[in-house]
């Protein structure tokens, strides 16, 4: 029997505060610049670019999914479905899902899709239970089907970070990609250790057989170098000593 999703207390966040005293959520600066240049930011192309930046924080060629773009352009799917496709894509799976714990995945997805940080460890635990019961795909569906997402972005709006300009601060919330990089230090350290242990000889690295003791031919080779080096050092010392004794 799957565990029910746990309730959790909400924390104080900028996105929960209403428009007090005329404080508005700051617009995306790229949108402002485009409007100043007379560009049409209502076009589907620009919405697609914005969706890539929201999910991957950049719109590189390697991140693009022509099949999803084609479906969105011909009206077969909505923007919400497009976002779902990007989150379940091979690029996101290999670049984010495979190198993060369930707790960190919650931070990553909630920040990208709901446009806010999580409400503490309580929300992390609640969504982690969903990942454990339904898998990552079920977690993505639950977030996109939530009333919070639908009320904020609906079917056709690109998700964006919800923040507001507060008194005494020039900008709103820190961008989520700065707060949560693609992977943490634990994953980086683990990858480094694995590379040291598993790189084969063809790559000029170290094989597992070298971890405890090198092969016999390598030991003989280094022993020969040590003998030759020792003889050469001794020869140089003899020459130097002879030169010093012969100096008057």
C-alpha positions in Angstrom: 0.0 0.0 0.0 1.6 3.3 -1.1 2.2 5.9 1.6 -0.1 9.0 1.4 1.5 12.3 0.7 2.4 14.1 4.0 1.2 17.5 4.9 3.8 20.1 5.7 3.8 23.7 7.2 4.3 26.6 4.8 7.3 28.9 5.2 7.6 32.6 4.6 8.5 33.3 1.0 8.3 36.3 -1.2 6.0 34.6 -3.7 3.4 34.2 -1.0 3.2 37.9 -0.3 0.6 40.0 -2.1 1.2 43.2 -3.9 1.7 45.5 -0.9 2.2 49.1 -1.6 2.5 48.7 -5.3 5.3 46.1 -5.2 5.2 43.9 -8.3 7.0 40.8 -9.3 9.9 41.9 -11.6 9.6 41.0 -15.2 12.1 38.9 -17.0 14.8 41.3 -18.2 15.1 39.5 -21.5 11.4 40.2 -22.1 11.8 43.9 -21.2 14.8 44.2 -23.6 12.9 42.5 -26.3 9.8 44.7 -25.9 12.1 47.8 -26.1 13.4 46.5 -29.4 10.0 46.0 -30.8 10.2 42.2 -30.8 7.1 40.1 -30.5 7.5 37.9 -27.3 4.1 36.4 -27.8 5.4 34.2 -30.6 5.6 30.5 -29.9 9.3 30.4 -30.8 10.2 32.7 -28.0 8.0 30.8 -25.6 9.8 27.6 -26.5 13.2 29.3 -25.9 11.9 30.5 -22.5 10.8 27.0 -21.6 14.3 25.5 -22.4 15.9 28.2 -20.3 13.5 27.5 -17.4 14.2 23.8 -17.4 17.8 23.6 -18.5 18.8 27.3 -17.8 20.1 27.6 -21.3 18.8 26.8 -24.8 21.7 24.8 -26.4 21.3 22.7 -29.4 22.1 19.5 -27.5 19.1 20.2 -25.2 16.5 20.7 -27.9 13.8 18.1 -28.7 12.5 18.7 -32.3 9.7 16.2 -31.8 8.2 18.0 -28.8 8.6 21.3 -30.5 6.8 20.0 -33.6 3.9 18.7 -31.5 3.7 22.1 -29.7 3.7 24.1 -32.9 0.9 22.1 -34.5 -1.2 22.2 -31.4 -1.0 18.5 -30.4 0.2 19.3 -26.9 0.1 22.3 -24.6 2.9 24.1 -23.0 2.4 22.1 -19.8 2.9 18.9 -21.8 6.0 20.4 -23.4 7.4 21.1 -20.0 6.6 17.6 -18.9 8.4 16.2 -22.0 11.5 18.2 -21.2 11.5 17.0 -17.6 11.2 13.3 -18.7 13.7 13.7 -21.6 16.9 11.8 -21.8 18.9 15.0 -21.4 17.2 15.9 -18.1 17.4 12.3 -16.8 21.1 11.9 -17.5 22.0 15.5 -16.5 19.9 15.9 -13.4 17.9 12.9 -12.2 20.8 10.4 -12.3 23.1 12.6 -10.3 20.8 13.9 -7.5 19.1 12.4 -4.5 15.4 12.4 -4.1 15.5 15.4 -1.8 17.7 17.3 -4.2 15.4 16.4 -7.1 12.5 17.9 -5.2 14.5 21.2 -4.8 15.4 21.1 -8.5 11.9 20.4 -9.9 9.9 22.6 -7.5 12.3 25.5 -8.2 12.0 25.1 -12.0 8.3 24.3 -12.3 6.6 26.0 -9.4 9.0 28.9 -9.5 9.8 28.9 -5.8 12.0 27.2 -3.2 10.6 24.3 -1.2 8.8 24.9 2.1 11.6 23.3 4.2 12.4 19.7 4.9 8.7 18.9 5.3 7.9 19.5 1.6 11.1 17.7 0.6 10.0 14.6 2.6 6.5 14.8 1.2 7.5 14.9 -2.4 10.2 12.3 -1.8 7.6 9.9 -0.7 5.8 10.5 -4.0 9.0 9.8 -5.9 9.4 6.5 -3.9 5.9 5.4 -4.6 5.3 6.6 -8.2 8.8 7.2 -9.5 10.2 10.4 -11.0 7.6 10.4 -13.8 4.8 10.2 -11.3 6.4 13.0 -9.3 6.5 15.2 -12.4 2.9 14.5 -13.1 1.9 15.3 -9.6 3.6 18.7 -9.7 2.2 19.6 -13.1 -1.3 18.5 -12.1 -1.2 20.4 -8.8 -3.6 23.2 -8.1 -0.6 25.5 -7.4 0.8 25.0 -10.9 -2.5 25.3 -12.6 -3.4 28.4 -10.7 0.0 30.0 -11.4 0.7 29.0 -15.0 -2.2 26.9 -16.4 -1.9 25.0 -19.6 -0.2 27.5 -21.9 2.0 29.7 -19.8 5.8 29.0 -19.4 6.7 28.5 -15.8 8.9 31.2 -14.3 10.4 32.1 -10.9 7.8 33.8 -8.8 9.4 36.6 -6.7 8.9 40.3 -6.0 11.0 43.3 -5.4 11.2 44.0 -1.7 12.2 47.2 0.1 15.9 47.5 0.5 16.7 45.0 -2.3 17.4 45.8 -5.9 16.3 42.3 -7.1 14.0 39.6 -5.9 14.8 36.0 -5.1 18.1 34.5 -6.1 17.8 32.5 -9.4 17.1 28.8 -8.7 20.0 27.7 -10.8 22.4 29.7 -8.6 20.9 28.2 -5.5 20.9 24.6 -6.7 23.5 23.8 -9.3 23.0 20.7 -11.6 24.7 18.4 -9.1 26.2 18.6 -5.6 29.6 18.0 -4.2 28.8 14.5 -3.2 28.1 13.5 -6.8 31.2 15.3 -8.0 33.4 13.5 -5.5 31.9 10.1 -6.3 32.5 10.5 -10.0 36.1 11.5 -9.4 36.7 8.4 -7.3 35.1 6.1 -9.9 37.2 7.6 -12.7 40.4 6.9 -10.8 39.4 3.3 -10.3 37.8 2.4 -13.6 39.6 4.2 -16.4 41.3 1.6 -18.7 44.8 1.5 -20.1 43.6 2.7 -23.5 42.7 6.0 -22.0 46.0 6.4 -20.3 44.5 6.0 -16.9 44.6 3.5 -14.0 42.9 0.1 -14.1 41.5 -1.6 -11.0 44.5 -4.0 -11.1 46.8 -1.1 -10.3 45.0 -0.1 -7.1 46.8 -2.6 -4.8 49.8 -3.6 -6.8 51.1 -2.8 -10.4 51.9 -5.6 -12.9 55.2 -7.4 -12.7 56.6 -5.9 -15.9 55.9 -2.4 -14.5 57.8 -3.2 -11.3 60.8 -4.5 -13.3 60.7 -1.4 -15.5 60.7 1.0 -12.6 63.4 -1.0 -10.8 65.6 -0.8 -13.9 65.1 3.0 -14.1 65.9 3.3 -10.4 69.2 1.3 -10.9 70.2 3.4 -13.9 69.4 6.6 -12.1 71.3 5.6 -9.0 74.4 4.8 -11.1 74.2 8.1 -12.9 73.8 10.0 -9.7 76.8 8.2 -8.2 78.9 9.0 -11.3 78.0 12.7 -11.1 79.0 12.8 -7.4 82.3 11.1 -8.1 83.1 13.6 -10.9 82.2 16.5 -8.6 84.2 15.2 -5.7 87.2 14.6 -8.0 87.0 18.1 -9.4 86.9 19.6 -5.9 89.9 17.5 -4.7 91.9 18.5 -7.8 91.3 22.2 -7.3 94.2 24.0 -5.8 
